[in-house]
Amino acid sequence: MPGIGSFFRSLLDSGKVDVASRFEILREAVSGTMSDFNMARDRETGEIVGLKVLDKLKTEQLEARFRGLKKPTEGEIASRFDHPTIVKTLRHGMTTKGEQYVVMEFLDGPGLNSLIIGRDKRLDGNRLTLMRQAAEALDVVHKAGFIHRDVCPRNFVCAKDASSLKLIDFGLTVPAEKEYMQPGNRTGTPNYMAPEIARRRPTDQRVDVFAYGASMFEMFAFELPWPRGADGLAAMSHGVIAIPPLSGLVPGVHPEVEAIITECLAADPDKRPRTMEAIVKRLKRLKSEYADKG
């Protein structure tokens, strides 16, 4: 007969999931810095899903930055969104090993980063649509009161024909509240990082606007507007070196597309578009015949 301690432990663990028994791993898709992501089959529902299991130690180290603030978990944040340009979160919780997990729809398409690296022709004719959808996704995140904090091509997954995309990965996302926007939170992907993050200055949702601009510049030009780097030092040049005109790299790009991207990349946050909604409205005004002459 199990002891009293075992009985109470079983009660505490009753809401936790043994992912090894609940899910059949079909394909190991990505092993990231903060988590492992797999294509899996839910044995209870039969669904093919994306299964993300967060590294316990690294998650604790990240959350220690916000000790005492009751920061919502990645799963709690991701599950708030129900929009066609954002990956749908199906469920989330804790594993029996004390790790956070997130189950989401499985997106069986290429990352925008892969299309850029491969200079993929599927982008031709689709860039304006992808640019608008990326802006729409971030607009939803911002209106819900959050900062994504890791906007980059890797975190947009495209349809197989590159006609649409969805925003993923809310691992670094924080509420857009004063306590979370203080200097010192230097998280994100360095090559797309806003200058105020790199220089440990106060931040707000406009860090996403900057990273969006860098991502869209790269989508059109197949290169970043500054030298690529492998670590946090890469971001120190952002806002310092001159950004090459997009039209010089992509002849025929629509002037309004270039204007939007250039404004997003302003070193001074006050000179960037104030909201993603404003960017969405400008992109919707562009006529389809101008979509992606580059």
BAFIDREN-370448 format. One record per residue (C-alpha): residue in three letters; x, y, z. Coordinates in steps of 0.02 Angstrom, whole numbers, padded with zeros to 5 digits, always signed. Each point is the difference from the previous one (the first is absolute). Example, Ala and Ser with C-alpha at 12.3 -4.5 7.8 and 13.67 -1.06 7.14 Angstrom:
! residues 2
ALA+00615-00225+00390
SER+00069+00172-00033
***
This chain:
! residues 294
MET+00000+00000+00000
PRO+00074+00169-00051
GLY+00050+00117+00141
ILE-00084+00167+00040
GLY+00143+00095-00086
SER-00023-00098-00161
PHE-00187+00030+00006
PHE+00017+00188+00014
ARG+00135+00005-00135
SER-00119-00091-00116
LEU-00132+00133+00034
LEU+00122+00140-00036
ASP+00054-00086-00161
SER-00177-00039-00058
GLY-00008+00154-00109
LYS+00171-00033-00076
VAL+00032-00091-00163
ASP+00121-00141-00033
VAL+00045+00056-00175
ALA+00092-00161-00040
SER-00158-00102+00022
ARG-00126+00131-00059
PHE+00089+00044-00163
GLU+00081-00103-00136
ILE+00147+00096-00073
LEU-00013-00008-00189
ARG+00138+00120-00047
GLU+00128+00097+00097
ALA-00017+00167-00083
VAL+00102+00127+00097
SER+00112+00002+00153
GLY+00009+00180+00055
THR+00094+00097+00134
MET-00149+00001+00118
SER-00100-00153-00050
ASP-00021-00155-00108
PHE-00135-00001-00133
ASN-00069-00157-00081
MET-00134-00056-00120
ALA-00104-00120+00104
ARG-00162-00098+00006
ASP-00112+00023+00151
ARG-00043-00179+00050
GLU-00163+00056+00081
THR-00070+00104-00143
GLY+00095-00066-00150
GLU+00047+00178-00048
ILE+00165+00039-00086
VAL+00069+00144+00100
GLY+00153+00104+00036
LEU+00068-00044+00173
LYS+00115+00123+00086
VAL+00085-00048+00163
LEU+00094+00140+00086
ASP+00171-00027+00077
LYS-00033+00011+00187
LEU+00164+00081+00052
LYS+00004+00129-00140
THR-00183+00043+00029
GLU+00034+00028+00185
GLN+00149+00111-00044
LEU-00107+00105-00117
GLU-00143+00015+00124
ALA+00122+00050+00138
ARG+00018+00166-00092
PHE-00181+00036+00047
ARG-00004-00070+00176
GLY-00149+00065+00098
LEU-00093+00061-00155
LYS-00111-00152-00030
LYS+00048-00007-00183
PRO-00120-00110-00100
THR+00075-00158-00072
GLU+00030-00025-00186
GLY-00151-00114-00009
GLU-00112+00124+00090
ILE+00051+00138-00121
ALA-00009-00104-00159
SER-00172-00071+00042
ARG-00075+00175+00001
PHE+00017+00019-00188
ASP-00127-00062-00125
HIS+00047+00079-00167
PRO+00040-00072-00172
THR+00175+00079+00002
ILE+00050-00075+00168
VAL+00032-00183+00037
LYS-00145-00075+00098
THR+00041-00066+00173
LEU-00103-00153+00045
ARG+00053-00031+00180
HIS+00141+00032+00121
GLY+00057-00046+00173
MET+00134-00092+00097
THR+00079-00168-00032
THR+00026-00129+00136
LYS+00184+00052-00005
GLY-00044+00179+00047
GLU+00026+00072-00175
GLN-00119+00118-00086
TYR-00075-00066-00161
VAL-00104+00078-00138
VAL-00103-00096-00129
MET-00043+00093-00159
GLU-00060-00029-00175
PHE+00138-00076-00105
LEU+00053+00117-00140
ASP+00068-00106-00142
GLY+00086+00136-00098
PRO+00168+00088-00013
GLY+00059+00134+00119
LEU+00018+00170-00081
ASN+00184-00010+00046
SER+00020-00157-00106
LEU-00080+00085-00149
ILE+00117+00148+00020
ILE+00156-00106+00019
GLY-00048-00100-00154
ARG-00049+00157-00099
ASP-00157-00098-00034
LYS-00101+00048-00154
ARG-00160-00037+00096
LEU+00021+00171+00079
ASP-00023+00084-00169
GLY-00172+00077-00009
ASN-00036-00039+00183
ARG+00109+00123+00095
LEU-00128+00139+00022
THR-00128-00124+00065
LEU+00126-00075+00121
MET+00054+00173+00056
ARG-00180+00049+00036
GLN-00040-00163+00090
ALA+00155+00015+00109
ALA-00055+00176+00047
GLU-00177-00062+00037
ALA+00067-00135+00115
LEU+00104+00123+00099
ASP-00145+00122+00006
VAL-00104-00136+00085
VAL+00139-00035+00125
HIS+00021+00185+00040
LYS-00186+00033+00020
ALA-00008-00145+00122
GLY+00127+00093+00105
PHE+00162-00092-00038
ILE+00171+00024-00079
HIS+00057-00152-00101
ARG+00185+00039+00026
ASP+00065-00126-00127
VAL-00065+00057-00169
CYS+00109-00077-00136
PRO-00025-00103-00159
ARG+00025-00162+00099
ASN-00158+00037+00097
PHE-00113+00013-00151
VAL-00052-00166-00076
CYS-00065+00008-00178
ALA-00122-00107-00096
LYS+00083-00121-00120
ASP-00032+00118-00147
ALA+00055+00152+00104
SER-00169+00082-00027
SER-00028+00028+00186
LEU+00088-00007+00167
LYS-00028-00018+00187
LEU+00094+00074+00147
ILE+00069-00126+00125
ASP+00103-00010+00160
PHE-00052+00104+00150
GLY+00144-00060+00108
LEU+00070+00176+00026
THR-00167+00092-00005
VAL-00037+00117+00145
PRO-00146+00111+00050
ALA+00016+00178-00066
GLU+00005+00068+00177
LYS+00127+00115+00082
GLU+00071-00137+00112
TYR+00047-00105-00153
MET+00071+00142-00103
GLN+00142+00054+00113
PRO+00181+00002-00064
GLY+00097-00162+00016
ASN-00110-00130-00084
ARG+00118-00033-00144
THR-00091-00150-00074
GLY-00041-00028-00183
THR+00087-00047-00162
PRO+00149+00118-00018
ASN-00006+00025-00189
TYR-00175+00074+00014
MET+00017+00085+00169
ALA-00051+00181+00026
PRO+00139+00119+00056
GLU-00087+00039+00164
ILE+00008-00184+00049
ALA+00183-00016-00046
ARG+00042+00158+00098
ARG-00105-00051+00150
ARG-00122+00145-00011
PRO-00187-00001+00041
THR-00104-00092-00129
ASP-00178-00011-00062
GLN-00096-00080-00144
ARG+00105+00097-00125
VAL+00141-00127+00021
ASP-00114-00117-00099
VAL-00025+00135-00132
PHE+00189+00011-00023
ALA+00023-00188-00009
TYR-00145-00011-00123
GLY+00086+00128-00111
ALA+00163-00097+00004
SER-00091-00162-00042
MET-00094+00077-00145
PHE+00158+00083-00068
GLU+00081-00172-00003
MET-00152-00080-00081
PHE+00010+00122-00146
ALA+00189+00017-00016
PHE+00058-00174+00058
GLU+00121+00089+00116
LEU-00007+00101+00160
PRO+00022+00189+00001
TRP+00159-00023+00104
PRO+00140-00130+00017
ARG-00061-00165+00070
GLY+00071-00054+00167
ALA+00000-00157+00105
ASP-00025+00073+00174
GLY-00072+00146+00097
LEU+00137+00118-00060
ALA-00079-00007-00173
ALA-00139+00115+00059
MET+00117+00138+00057
SER+00013+00066-00178
HIS-00188+00018-00017
GLY-00050+00182-00004
VAL+00182+00051-00027
ILE+00050-00052-00175
ALA-00091+00068-00152
ILE-00134-00113-00071
PRO+00014-00027-00189
PRO-00153+00053-00101
LEU-00108-00152-00032
SER-00032+00060-00177
GLY+00186-00010-00034
LEU-00005-00186+00039
VAL-00173-00037-00068
PRO-00032+00102-00159
GLY-00185+00031-00026
VAL-00053-00023+00181
HIS-00153+00107+00034
PRO+00048+00168+00079
GLU-00129-00021+00139
VAL+00071-00171+00046
GLU+00173+00077+00010
ALA-00065+00147+00101
ILE-00085-00112+00127
ILE+00152-00111+00024
THR+00117+00150+00012
GLU-00109+00083+00131
CYS-00009-00160+00102
LEU+00190-00004+00006
ALA+00019+00173+00074
ALA+00125+00002+00142
ASP-00113+00116+00100
PRO-00159-00093+00050
ASP-00098+00164-00013
LYS+00038+00005-00186
ARG-00070-00174-00033
PRO-00183-00032-00041
ARG-00092+00015+00166
THR-00101-00159-00021
MET-00009-00157-00103
GLU-00179+00047-00040
ALA+00063+00154-00092
ILE+00116-00110-00103
VAL-00142-00121-00041
LYS-00108+00143-00063
ARG+00139+00065-00112
LEU+00031-00173-00073
LYS-00184-00029-00033
ARG-00005+00158-00104
LEU+00131-00067-00119
LYS-00077-00070-00157
SER+00035-00182-00039
GLU+00087+00039-00165
TYR+00141+00080+00100
ALA+00022-00153+00109
ASP+00181-00052-00009
LYS+00076+00071-00157
GLY+00164-00052+00080
***
